[in-house]
């Protein structure tokens, strides 16, 4: 499930400002109760992400641009420390046409986001997005607590009426020299 609240202020000639706060939770697919456990309903608390965003934008004459800064923190239900090269990526809520940063279990993240839209013809537009951010892993993520990732996300999409599609790319790069994640590695 997801829930959120936001406030948007718009002025003429198309200037906007917004503040949003959201929470996303995922229900596990399978029960985690051991056979013979009494009082267990087979439901575990869901993992979740809380996030906030502050931004400003402009829209007019077939062009829209939005710049924002966001902060997110994941909230694990039950954490199991493990040795893994990368922690688990949590599902995104924004859809494929949004250049949103990736969310990781047991982490905090800060990102700078830009989204744009250019009208090409009536009912047809080009959607562009970019995000740069920093992820700091918390204890229980399965990696060293000092590990961090820098991430860059780009998206290019087109929309015609109700039909839309996009290509989204993510690049993750370790931020801490000598970290478990490896300072010379990048993931796309």
Secondary structure, 3 states (H helix, E strand, C coil): CEEEEEEEEECCCCEEEEEEEEEEEECCCCCCCCCCCCCCCCCCCCEEEEEEEEEEEEEECCEEEEEEEEEEEEECCCCCCCCCCCCCEECCCCCCCCCCCCEECCEEEEEEEEEEEEEEECCEEEEEEEEEEEEEECCCCCCCCCCEEEEEEEEEEEEECCEEEEEEEEEEEECCCCCCCCCCCEEC
